[in-house]
Amino acid sequence: MSAIAGWVDHGRDLRREWSVIRAMTAATACRGPEHEAVWHSERALLGQRGAPGGDSGEGPPLTVERDGRAVAVAVLDGEVYNADGLAGELTARGHRLTGGGHTEIVAAAYLEWGSGCAERLRGIYAFAVWDVLRGELLLVRDRLGNKPLFYLPGGHGVLFASERKALLAHPGTESAVDLDGLREILSYAGTPGHGIFRGMRQVRPGHLVRVGTDGVREERYWSLEAAPHTDDHDTTVATVRALLDEAVGEQTGGPSPVGMMLSGGLDSSGVTALAARRLADRGAGPLRTFSVAFGSEEDFRADEVWSTPDAPFVREMAARVGAEHTDIVVDTADLLDPLVQRNALRAKDVPSPLGNMNTSLYVLCRAVREHTDLALLGDAADGVFGGVMWLEHEQLLRAPTFPWIAMARWTGARYGLGTDLLAPDLLASLDMDGYCAERYRETMARVPHQPDESEVERRMRDAWYVNVTNWLETLVPHSESIAQSVGLSLRLPYCDHRLVEYVYNAPWSMKSFDGREKSLLRAALADVLPTSVLERRKSPYPVVQDVVYAEELCGRLRRILDDPGAPVADLIDRDATAKVAAAPGALVSGRGVWVARTHAEMVIQLNTWLEVYGVRLRL
């Protein structure tokens, strides 16, 4: 667990600015409270937070010297899963490795292959290498974007960091958001490279950024490619199983005890079964599993989204693999705790329409961290194997916009997620329909297709692509940031790029061969899961169904309406907000309640965000 930050400027003597990089790294103290170190020179400052001697050798910036002179300095957030293999290859090529862990592997790989090192790494990472001799900075983000990496060009160089808050800690940075930034927040578009705050960018998944005396240049080193799928059904199922098993094996290595976020669904149960086997084969374990629940099992109320409680399936799965299980019960008071809500918001740096889900994830991660600092997640399987809800509805797939926006409207929203309580003049300026349609067209233009695809295959490939790129670009870094904010590192086996590449080119008829979602994954896990889990209808991450929570949401809306100085006061439709605030029952359960909540949650989160971050809206 770590965080990185840096400042490169070819027109300024940065040796006098070491206190600035200290402030930037301090802003991410939650990611590495035990250790902070910086490296400085005339043109570059690099900082890192992390536990010294950690599993990945994270710690201070790693300097490679030749003839007593620094030639390269590297900082790393994340892990390189094939580090051992690379170490052997680099040693054979004459590199002298001194036990600097994965950061040293990254630095040596850069010195051997230059920017081509990105193609040789496998794992979850965001790293920076300052080439002292060339005077050039290289920023690299992993293929699926598990680790966030933000940068802000300016002057004769760039600022970079694992989190936006570190960039905002620089005295020359303005906490400003324009219409495009607000559109990105409200659309959940996950536009590759968008940083939300004005001028801020994010290194895109599978990309690298060079910063030299000639400016800032972005290059792609990996992308999905369309290729013929020649394997038959049985071979495809076996290959999916082998790739997933290898990913789980890599991600359960290391000395730290491994935890598993277990919901009792197909995705997390599959990883649980494979992880338990891997640990048993090594003579380690038992696997620690954790689940989240809101109140007792008897409190659960089924609706069209959440059809079954998790608890029975979790118990069965934990017993099957001999896991050491812990139930994390989140009560309404936890979710309504102002400090918890503010911490969850600060973890992500931007507001979200899925407020209570993020808050409950924060509480869950905080509780898991009391037992372990490393946990596996089943996230991303819905995107990779075709299990997202909107794939079941033809009208959502054919909509000329992001499917989650189409689904929100289909479920009762006028504009999308978290937008319906905004002021009419603001909505007119935002033009959310136009923004979503344009970003969606841009995404569709990037989809690699095979020639002569059928209409169905083409449409489903489009839907698959937007789920694994834009949708995950929003969800995965958010989960990572929330977990890191309490000292918990996450690993996601379903984000293994080899698995993603393979499944991408399997035809839709094979992905859904038995008429159910995630057919390939069910078949690949059939021998390790109980029938009840294999046959369970998909149930998303649970949400609180307590009327007390809905009543408090409405109470907070009323307090905002009563406060003429509320930061969000000029951005909302007062009549629409008052109507929602008067009917808490509509925010408890039933069809469309999850969408209705997004509107109330967004108003409240926007109000807190504008206050805490001192955001200047440039509208």
C-alpha positions as CSV (number, residue, x, y, z in Angstrom):
1,M,0.0,0.0,0.0
2,S,1.5,3.3,-1.0
3,A,1.0,6.6,-2.8
4,I,3.2,8.6,-5.1
5,A,3.5,12.2,-6.0
6,G,5.9,14.5,-7.9
7,W,6.7,17.7,-9.6
8,V,8.9,18.2,-12.7
9,D,9.6,21.7,-14.1
10,H,12.3,22.4,-16.7
11,G,12.1,26.2,-16.0
12,R,12.5,26.3,-12.2
13,D,15.0,25.3,-9.6
14,L,13.0,22.8,-7.5
15,R,15.6,22.2,-4.9
16,R,14.1,25.1,-3.1
17,E,10.6,23.6,-3.2
18,W,11.1,20.4,-1.2
19,S,8.4,21.5,1.3
20,V,5.9,21.5,-1.5
21,I,6.4,17.8,-2.4
22,R,6.2,17.1,1.4
23,A,2.8,18.7,1.4
24,M,1.7,16.7,-1.6
25,T,2.8,13.4,-0.2
26,A,1.3,14.3,3.2
27,A,-2.1,14.7,1.6
28,T,-2.1,11.0,0.9
29,A,-0.9,10.0,4.4
30,C,-3.8,7.5,4.7
31,R,-2.2,5.3,2.0
32,G,1.2,5.0,3.8
33,P,1.1,6.4,7.4
34,E,4.3,4.6,8.4
35,H,6.7,6.1,6.0
36,E,7.3,9.2,3.8
37,A,10.3,10.0,1.7
38,V,11.2,12.4,-1.1
39,W,14.0,12.7,-3.7
40,H,14.9,16.1,-5.1
41,S,17.0,17.6,-7.8
42,E,17.1,20.8,-9.7
43,R,14.3,19.8,-12.1
44,A,12.4,17.0,-10.4
45,L,10.9,16.2,-7.0
46,L,9.5,12.7,-6.3
47,G,7.7,11.6,-3.2
48,Q,6.4,8.3,-1.9
49,R,4.4,7.1,1.0
50,G,4.4,3.5,2.0
51,A,5.4,0.9,4.6
52,P,9.1,0.3,4.4
53,G,9.9,-3.3,3.7
54,G,6.4,-4.0,2.6
55,D,5.4,-7.0,0.4
56,S,6.3,-5.2,-2.7
57,G,9.4,-3.4,-1.5
58,E,7.5,-0.1,-1.4
59,G,9.3,2.7,0.4
60,P,11.3,5.7,-0.5
61,P,12.0,6.7,-4.1
62,L,14.4,4.2,-5.6
63,T,17.6,5.7,-7.1
64,V,19.7,3.8,-9.6
65,E,23.3,5.0,-9.7
66,R,26.2,4.3,-12.1
67,D,29.7,5.5,-11.4
68,G,28.4,7.2,-8.3
69,R,25.9,9.3,-10.2
70,A,22.1,8.9,-10.2
71,V,20.7,7.9,-13.6
72,A,17.1,7.1,-12.8
73,V,14.7,7.5,-9.9
74,A,11.4,5.5,-9.6
75,V,8.3,5.6,-7.4
76,L,5.6,2.9,-7.5
77,D,2.1,2.5,-6.3
78,G,1.0,-1.1,-6.7
79,E,2.5,-4.5,-7.4
80,V,4.2,-6.3,-10.3
81,Y,2.9,-9.8,-10.3
82,N,5.7,-11.2,-12.6
83,A,8.4,-9.5,-10.6
84,D,10.3,-12.7,-9.9
85,G,10.5,-13.6,-13.6
86,L,11.6,-10.1,-14.6
87,A,14.2,-10.1,-11.8
88,G,15.8,-13.2,-13.3
89,E,15.8,-11.8,-16.8
90,L,17.2,-8.5,-15.7
91,T,19.9,-10.1,-13.7
92,A,20.9,-12.2,-16.7
93,R,21.2,-9.0,-18.7
94,G,23.7,-7.5,-16.2
95,H,21.5,-5.5,-13.9
96,R,22.5,-5.6,-10.2
97,L,19.4,-5.9,-8.1
98,T,19.8,-5.1,-4.4
99,G,16.5,-6.1,-2.9
100,G,14.6,-3.0,-3.6
101,G,11.4,-4.9,-4.3
102,H,9.0,-4.1,-7.2
103,T,10.1,-0.5,-7.4
104,E,13.7,-1.7,-8.2
105,I,12.3,-4.0,-10.8
106,V,10.4,-1.1,-12.5
107,A,13.6,1.1,-12.5
108,A,15.8,-1.7,-13.9
109,A,13.1,-2.6,-16.5
110,Y,13.0,1.0,-17.6
111,L,16.8,1.2,-17.9
112,E,16.8,-2.0,-20.0
113,W,13.8,-1.4,-22.3
114,G,12.9,2.3,-21.9
115,S,9.2,3.0,-22.2
116,G,8.8,-0.5,-23.6
117,C,9.1,-1.8,-20.0
118,A,5.3,-1.1,-19.7
119,E,4.5,-4.0,-22.0
120,R,6.6,-6.4,-20.0
121,L,5.0,-5.7,-16.6
122,R,2.0,-7.6,-15.3
123,G,0.0,-6.4,-12.3
124,I,-1.7,-3.4,-10.8
125,Y,0.4,-0.3,-10.8
126,A,0.9,3.3,-11.4
127,F,4.5,4.4,-11.5
128,A,6.8,7.3,-12.4
129,V,10.5,7.2,-13.5
130,W,12.6,10.3,-13.7
131,D,15.4,9.8,-16.3
132,V,18.1,11.9,-14.9
133,L,20.3,11.9,-18.0
134,R,17.5,12.6,-20.5
135,G,15.7,15.0,-18.2
136,E,12.4,13.2,-19.0
137,L,9.6,11.9,-16.8
138,L,7.7,8.7,-17.6
139,L,4.2,8.1,-16.1
140,V,2.7,4.6,-16.6
141,R,-0.7,3.2,-15.5
142,D,-1.6,-0.5,-15.7
143,R,-3.7,-1.9,-18.5
144,L,-7.1,-2.0,-16.9
145,G,-6.6,1.1,-14.7
146,N,-6.7,-0.6,-11.3
147,K,-4.5,2.1,-9.9
148,P,-5.3,5.8,-10.5
149,L,-2.6,8.3,-11.6
150,F,-3.5,12.0,-12.1
151,Y,-1.4,14.7,-13.6
152,L,-1.6,18.4,-14.1
153,P,0.5,20.1,-16.9
154,G,1.6,23.6,-16.2
155,G,4.6,25.9,-16.6
156,H,7.5,24.0,-18.1
157,G,6.5,20.6,-16.6
158,V,3.8,18.7,-14.7
159,L,2.5,17.7,-11.3
160,F,1.5,14.0,-10.8
161,A,0.0,12.0,-7.9
162,S,-2.0,8.9,-7.0
163,E,-4.8,11.1,-5.8
164,R,-6.3,14.4,-6.8
165,K,-6.0,15.7,-3.3
166,A,-2.2,15.6,-3.6
167,L,-2.3,17.8,-6.7
168,L,-4.7,20.2,-4.9
169,A,-2.1,20.4,-2.1
170,H,0.3,22.2,-4.4
171,P,0.0,26.0,-3.8
172,G,-0.2,26.8,-7.5
173,T,-3.3,24.5,-8.1
174,E,-6.8,25.9,-8.0
175,S,-9.7,23.7,-6.8
176,A,-11.9,24.6,-9.7
177,V,-14.5,22.6,-11.7
178,D,-16.1,23.7,-14.9
179,L,-19.2,22.5,-16.7
180,D,-17.3,19.6,-18.3
181,G,-16.1,18.4,-14.9
182,L,-19.6,18.6,-13.4
183,R,-21.0,16.8,-16.4
184,E,-18.4,14.0,-15.9
185,I,-19.5,13.6,-12.2
186,L,-23.2,13.5,-13.0
187,S,-22.9,11.2,-16.0
188,Y,-20.6,8.6,-14.5
189,A,-19.2,8.6,-18.0
190,G,-15.7,7.4,-17.0
191,T,-14.2,9.3,-19.9
192,P,-10.7,8.1,-20.3
193,G,-8.2,10.7,-19.2
194,H,-10.7,13.0,-17.5
195,G,-9.6,14.4,-14.2
196,I,-12.8,16.3,-13.1
197,F,-10.9,19.3,-11.7
198,R,-10.1,22.0,-14.2
199,G,-6.8,21.3,-16.1
200,M,-6.4,18.0,-14.4
201,R,-5.9,14.8,-16.4
202,Q,-5.7,11.1,-15.6
203,V,-3.2,8.7,-17.3
204,R,-5.5,6.5,-19.3
205,P,-5.4,2.7,-18.7
206,G,-2.9,1.0,-20.9
207,H,-1.2,4.4,-21.6
208,L,2.0,6.2,-20.6
209,V,2.8,9.9,-20.5
210,R,6.2,11.4,-21.3
211,V,7.2,14.8,-19.9
212,G,10.3,16.4,-21.4
213,T,11.6,19.8,-22.5
214,D,9.4,19.5,-25.6
215,G,6.2,19.2,-23.6
216,V,3.8,16.4,-22.5
217,R,3.0,13.5,-24.8
218,E,0.7,10.5,-24.3
219,E,1.2,7.1,-25.9
220,R,-0.8,3.9,-25.8
221,Y,1.1,0.7,-25.0
222,W,-1.9,-1.7,-24.7
223,S,-5.4,-2.0,-25.9
224,L,-8.0,-4.6,-26.6
225,E,-7.8,-6.0,-30.1
226,A,-10.5,-7.9,-32.1
227,A,-9.3,-11.4,-33.2
228,P,-10.9,-14.6,-34.4
229,H,-11.9,-16.9,-31.5
230,T,-11.1,-20.4,-32.8
231,D,-11.5,-22.4,-29.5
232,D,-14.5,-24.6,-29.1
233,H,-16.9,-24.4,-26.2
234,D,-15.0,-26.9,-23.9
235,T,-11.6,-25.4,-24.6
236,T,-13.0,-21.9,-24.0
237,V,-14.4,-22.9,-20.6
238,A,-11.2,-24.6,-19.7
239,T,-9.1,-21.6,-20.7
240,V,-11.2,-19.2,-18.8
241,R,-10.8,-21.4,-15.7
242,A,-7.0,-21.7,-16.2
243,L,-6.5,-17.9,-16.7
244,L,-8.7,-17.1,-13.6
245,D,-6.9,-19.7,-11.5
246,E,-3.5,-18.3,-12.5
247,A,-4.6,-14.7,-11.7
248,V,-5.9,-15.8,-8.3
249,G,-2.7,-17.7,-7.7
250,E,-0.6,-14.6,-8.4
251,Q,-2.7,-12.4,-6.3
252,T,-2.7,-14.6,-3.2
253,G,1.1,-14.7,-3.0
254,G,3.2,-12.8,-0.5
255,P,3.5,-12.9,3.3
256,S,0.4,-10.9,4.2
257,P,-2.7,-12.9,5.2
258,V,-5.2,-12.7,2.4
259,G,-8.8,-11.7,3.0
260,M,-11.8,-12.1,0.6
261,M,-14.8,-9.9,0.3
262,L,-17.5,-12.6,0.0
263,S,-21.1,-11.8,-1.0
264,G,-22.3,-15.3,-1.8
265,G,-22.7,-14.4,-5.4
266,L,-21.0,-16.2,-8.3
267,D,-18.2,-13.7,-8.8
268,S,-16.8,-13.5,-5.2
269,S,-17.6,-17.1,-4.5
270,G,-15.6,-18.3,-7.5
271,V,-12.5,-16.3,-6.3
272,T,-13.1,-17.5,-2.8
273,A,-13.0,-21.2,-3.9
274,L,-9.9,-20.8,-6.0
275,A,-8.1,-18.7,-3.4
276,A,-8.8,-21.2,-0.6
277,R,-7.4,-24.0,-2.8
278,R,-4.2,-22.0,-3.6
279,L,-3.6,-21.3,0.1
280,A,-4.2,-24.9,1.0
281,D,-1.8,-26.1,-1.6
282,R,0.9,-23.8,0.0
283,G,0.1,-25.0,3.5
284,A,-1.2,-21.5,4.3
285,G,-4.6,-20.4,5.4
286,P,-7.4,-20.6,6.3
287,L,-8.7,-18.0,4.0
288,R,-10.3,-15.0,5.8
289,T,-13.7,-14.0,4.4
290,F,-15.8,-11.0,5.1
291,S,-19.3,-10.0,4.2
292,V,-21.4,-6.9,4.7
293,A,-25.0,-6.8,5.8
294,F,-27.5,-4.1,6.9
295,G,-29.3,-5.3,10.0
296,S,-30.5,-8.9,10.4
297,E,-31.4,-11.3,7.7
298,E,-35.1,-10.9,8.7
299,D,-34.9,-7.2,7.8
300,F,-34.3,-8.0,4.1
301,R,-37.0,-7.1,1.7
302,A,-36.8,-8.4,-1.9
303,D,-37.4,-6.2,-4.9
304,E,-36.7,-6.3,-8.6
305,V,-33.0,-5.6,-8.1
306,W,-32.2,-7.4,-4.8
307,S,-34.1,-10.7,-4.9
308,T,-32.3,-12.7,-2.1
309,P,-30.3,-11.8,1.0
310,D,-26.5,-12.7,0.9
311,A,-26.2,-14.3,4.3
312,P,-27.4,-17.9,3.5
313,F,-25.1,-18.1,0.5
314,V,-22.2,-16.6,2.3
315,R,-22.5,-19.2,5.2
316,E,-22.7,-22.1,2.7
317,M,-19.7,-20.9,0.8
318,A,-17.5,-20.2,3.8
319,A,-18.3,-23.6,5.3
320,R,-17.5,-25.3,1.9
321,V,-14.0,-23.9,1.7
322,G,-13.3,-23.9,5.5
323,A,-12.9,-20.1,5.6
324,E,-12.5,-18.2,8.8
325,H,-15.5,-15.9,8.3
326,T,-16.5,-12.5,9.8
327,D,-19.9,-10.8,9.2
328,I,-19.6,-7.0,9.1
329,V,-22.9,-5.6,10.2
330,V,-23.4,-2.0,9.1
331,D,-26.2,-0.2,10.9
332,T,-27.9,3.0,9.9
333,A,-26.0,5.0,12.4
334,D,-22.7,4.1,10.7
335,L,-24.0,5.3,7.3
336,L,-25.3,8.5,8.8
337,D,-22.2,9.3,10.8
338,P,-21.1,12.7,9.3
339,L,-17.4,11.8,9.9
340,V,-17.8,8.5,8.0
341,Q,-19.6,10.2,5.1
342,R,-17.0,13.0,4.9
343,N,-14.2,10.4,5.0
344,A,-15.7,8.4,2.2
345,L,-16.1,11.5,0.1
346,R,-12.5,12.6,0.8
347,A,-11.2,9.2,-0.1
348,K,-12.6,9.7,-3.6
349,D,-12.1,13.5,-3.9
350,V,-15.3,13.8,-5.9
351,P,-19.0,13.3,-5.1
352,S,-21.0,10.3,-6.3
353,P,-24.7,9.6,-6.9
354,L,-24.1,6.2,-5.2
355,G,-23.5,7.8,-1.8
356,N,-24.7,5.1,0.6
357,M,-22.9,2.4,-1.4
358,N,-19.6,4.2,-1.1
359,T,-20.2,5.0,2.6
360,S,-21.0,1.3,3.4
361,L,-17.9,0.2,1.4
362,Y,-15.8,2.6,3.5
363,V,-17.3,1.1,6.7
364,L,-16.7,-2.5,5.4
365,C,-13.1,-1.8,4.4
366,R,-12.4,-0.1,7.7
367,A,-13.6,-3.2,9.5
368,V,-11.7,-5.6,7.3
369,R,-8.5,-3.7,7.9
370,E,-8.7,-4.6,11.5
371,H,-8.0,-8.2,10.4
372,T,-5.8,-7.9,7.3
373,D,-4.3,-5.3,5.0
374,L,-4.9,-7.2,1.8
375,A,-8.2,-8.4,0.3
376,L,-9.4,-9.9,-2.9
377,L,-12.6,-8.6,-4.7
378,G,-14.9,-10.2,-7.2
379,D,-15.5,-6.8,-8.9
380,A,-15.3,-6.4,-12.7
381,A,-16.7,-9.9,-13.4
382,D,-20.1,-8.4,-14.4
383,G,-18.3,-6.3,-17.1
384,V,-15.9,-9.0,-18.2
385,F,-18.5,-11.9,-18.4
386,G,-21.6,-9.9,-19.4
387,G,-23.5,-9.8,-16.1
388,V,-24.5,-6.1,-15.8
389,M,-28.3,-5.5,-15.5
390,W,-28.7,-3.5,-18.7
391,L,-27.6,-6.3,-20.9
392,E,-30.9,-8.0,-20.3
393,H,-33.0,-5.2,-21.9
394,E,-33.0,-4.6,-25.7
395,Q,-34.2,-1.0,-25.3
396,L,-31.2,-0.1,-23.1
397,L,-28.7,-1.7,-25.5
398,R,-30.1,0.3,-28.4
399,A,-30.2,3.6,-26.6
400,P,-27.8,6.2,-28.1
401,T,-26.2,6.9,-24.7
402,F,-24.5,5.1,-21.9
403,P,-26.6,2.1,-20.8
404,W,-26.6,3.1,-17.1
405,I,-28.0,6.5,-18.1
406,A,-30.7,4.8,-20.2
407,M,-31.5,2.4,-17.3
408,A,-31.8,5.3,-14.9
409,R,-34.3,7.0,-17.2
410,W,-36.1,3.7,-17.8
411,T,-36.4,3.3,-14.0
412,G,-38.0,6.8,-13.5
413,A,-35.2,9.5,-13.7
414,R,-35.8,12.4,-16.0
415,Y,-32.1,13.0,-16.9
416,G,-29.9,10.3,-15.4
417,L,-28.2,9.5,-12.1
418,G,-28.2,12.2,-9.5
419,T,-29.5,15.0,-11.7
420,D,-33.2,15.4,-11.2
421,L,-33.0,17.9,-8.3
422,L,-30.7,20.3,-10.0
423,A,-31.9,23.7,-11.1
424,P,-33.5,24.0,-14.6
425,D,-31.1,26.7,-15.7
426,L,-28.1,24.6,-14.6
427,L,-29.5,21.5,-16.4
428,A,-29.9,23.6,-19.5
429,S,-26.3,24.7,-19.4
430,L,-25.1,21.1,-18.7
431,D,-27.0,19.5,-21.5
432,M,-26.6,16.1,-20.0
433,D,-28.3,14.4,-22.9
434,G,-25.9,15.9,-25.4
435,Y,-22.8,15.3,-23.2
436,C,-23.7,11.6,-22.6
437,A,-24.5,11.1,-26.3
438,E,-21.2,12.6,-27.4
439,R,-19.0,10.7,-24.9
440,Y,-20.9,7.5,-25.8
441,R,-20.2,8.1,-29.6
442,E,-16.6,8.6,-28.8
443,T,-16.5,5.3,-26.9
444,M,-18.2,3.4,-29.7
445,A,-15.7,4.8,-32.2
446,R,-12.9,3.0,-30.3
447,V,-14.5,-0.4,-30.2
448,P,-12.4,-3.0,-32.1
449,H,-14.6,-5.2,-34.3
450,Q,-14.2,-8.3,-36.4
451,P,-15.2,-8.0,-40.0
452,D,-18.6,-9.5,-41.0
453,E,-20.0,-9.5,-37.4
454,S,-23.7,-10.1,-37.1
455,E,-25.8,-7.2,-35.8
456,V,-26.3,-9.0,-32.5
457,E,-22.6,-9.7,-32.1
458,R,-21.6,-6.2,-32.9
459,R,-24.2,-4.7,-30.5
460,M,-23.1,-7.0,-27.7
461,R,-19.4,-6.3,-28.3
462,D,-20.2,-2.6,-28.1
463,A,-22.0,-3.1,-24.8
464,W,-19.2,-5.3,-23.4
465,Y,-16.6,-2.7,-24.3
466,V,-18.3,0.2,-22.6
467,N,-18.8,-1.8,-19.5
468,V,-15.1,-2.8,-19.2
469,T,-13.7,0.6,-20.2
470,N,-15.9,3.5,-19.1
471,W,-18.0,1.9,-16.4
472,L,-15.0,0.2,-14.7
473,E,-12.9,3.4,-15.1
474,T,-15.4,5.0,-12.7
475,L,-16.0,2.1,-10.3
476,V,-12.7,0.3,-9.9
477,P,-10.5,3.4,-8.9
478,H,-13.3,4.5,-6.6
479,S,-13.2,1.2,-4.7
480,E,-9.4,1.3,-4.7
481,S,-9.3,4.8,-3.2
482,I,-11.9,4.0,-0.5
483,A,-10.0,0.9,0.6
484,Q,-6.6,2.6,0.5
485,S,-8.0,5.5,2.6
486,V,-8.3,3.0,5.6
487,G,-5.0,1.1,4.8
488,L,-6.5,-1.8,2.9
489,S,-5.0,-3.0,-0.4
490,L,-7.4,-4.6,-3.0
491,R,-6.6,-7.1,-5.7
492,L,-9.1,-7.9,-8.5
493,P,-8.4,-11.2,-10.3
494,Y,-11.1,-10.5,-12.9
495,C,-9.1,-7.5,-14.0
496,D,-6.2,-9.7,-15.2
497,H,-5.6,-8.4,-18.7
498,R,-4.9,-11.8,-20.2
499,L,-8.4,-13.0,-19.0
500,V,-10.0,-9.8,-20.3
501,E,-8.3,-10.2,-23.7
502,Y,-9.5,-13.8,-24.1
503,V,-13.1,-13.3,-23.0
504,Y,-13.4,-10.1,-25.2
505,N,-13.0,-12.2,-28.3
506,A,-15.3,-15.1,-27.3
507,P,-18.5,-14.6,-29.3
508,W,-21.6,-13.5,-27.4
509,S,-23.3,-16.8,-28.2
510,M,-20.6,-18.5,-26.2
511,K,-20.7,-15.9,-23.4
512,S,-24.4,-16.6,-22.9
513,F,-24.6,-20.1,-24.3
514,D,-27.2,-21.3,-21.7
515,G,-29.4,-18.1,-21.8
516,R,-28.2,-16.8,-18.5
517,E,-25.8,-14.0,-17.6
518,K,-22.1,-15.0,-17.2
519,S,-22.6,-18.4,-18.7
520,L,-18.8,-18.9,-19.4
521,L,-17.9,-18.0,-15.8
522,R,-20.6,-20.4,-14.4
523,A,-19.3,-23.2,-16.5
524,A,-15.7,-22.5,-15.5
525,L,-16.5,-22.6,-11.8
526,A,-19.0,-25.4,-11.9
527,D,-16.8,-27.9,-10.1
528,V,-15.8,-25.6,-7.2
529,L,-19.2,-24.0,-6.2
530,P,-22.3,-25.4,-4.7
531,T,-25.4,-25.6,-6.9
532,S,-27.2,-22.9,-4.9
533,V,-24.5,-20.3,-5.7
534,L,-24.2,-21.4,-9.3
535,E,-28.0,-21.0,-9.7
536,R,-28.4,-17.9,-7.7
537,R,-29.9,-14.9,-9.5
538,K,-27.6,-12.0,-9.7
539,S,-27.9,-9.6,-6.7
540,P,-25.9,-6.4,-6.7
541,Y,-24.0,-4.9,-3.8
542,P,-26.6,-4.5,-1.0
543,V,-28.0,-1.2,0.2
544,V,-29.6,-0.1,3.4
545,Q,-33.4,-0.5,3.4
546,D,-34.1,1.3,6.7
547,V,-36.7,4.0,6.7
548,V,-34.6,5.9,9.3
549,Y,-31.9,6.3,6.6
550,A,-34.4,7.7,4.2
551,E,-35.9,10.0,6.8
552,E,-32.4,11.4,7.6
553,L,-31.7,12.0,3.9
554,C,-34.9,14.0,3.7
555,G,-34.0,15.9,6.8
556,R,-30.7,16.9,5.4
557,L,-32.4,18.1,2.2
558,R,-34.7,20.2,4.3
559,R,-31.8,21.7,6.2
560,I,-30.1,22.6,2.9
561,L,-33.4,24.3,1.8
562,D,-33.5,26.2,5.1
563,D,-30.0,27.5,4.8
564,P,-29.6,30.3,2.3
565,G,-25.8,30.1,2.6
566,A,-25.7,26.4,1.7
567,P,-23.0,26.0,-1.0
568,V,-25.4,24.0,-3.2
569,A,-28.3,26.4,-2.7
570,D,-28.1,28.1,-6.1
571,L,-27.6,24.8,-8.0
572,I,-30.9,23.0,-7.0
573,D,-34.5,23.1,-7.9
574,R,-36.1,24.1,-4.6
575,D,-39.6,22.9,-5.4
576,A,-38.4,19.5,-6.6
577,T,-36.1,19.1,-3.7
578,A,-38.8,20.0,-1.2
579,K,-41.2,17.4,-2.8
580,V,-38.6,14.6,-2.4
581,A,-37.8,15.8,1.2
582,A,-41.5,15.5,2.1
583,A,-41.7,11.8,1.1
584,P,-39.1,9.6,2.7
585,G,-41.1,6.5,2.0
586,A,-40.2,6.8,-1.6
587,L,-36.5,6.3,-0.8
588,V,-36.8,3.1,1.2
589,S,-37.4,0.2,-1.2
590,G,-39.3,-0.8,-4.3
591,R,-38.9,-0.2,-8.1
592,G,-36.6,2.6,-9.0
593,V,-35.7,3.5,-5.4
594,W,-32.0,3.2,-6.1
595,V,-32.3,5.8,-8.8
596,A,-34.5,8.1,-6.7
597,R,-31.8,8.0,-3.9
598,T,-29.1,9.1,-6.3
599,H,-30.8,12.4,-6.7
600,A,-31.0,13.1,-3.0
601,E,-27.5,11.7,-2.3
602,M,-26.0,13.9,-5.0
603,V,-27.4,17.1,-3.6
604,I,-26.1,16.3,-0.2
605,Q,-22.7,15.2,-1.4
606,L,-22.3,18.2,-3.7
607,N,-23.1,20.5,-0.8
608,T,-20.4,18.8,1.4
609,W,-17.9,18.7,-1.5
610,L,-18.2,22.4,-2.3
611,E,-17.6,23.2,1.3
612,V,-14.8,20.8,2.2
613,Y,-12.8,21.2,-1.0
614,G,-13.6,24.9,-1.4
615,V,-14.5,24.2,-5.0
616,R,-14.9,27.1,-7.3
617,L,-17.5,26.3,-10.0
618,R,-16.6,27.9,-13.4
619,L,-20.0,27.6,-15.0
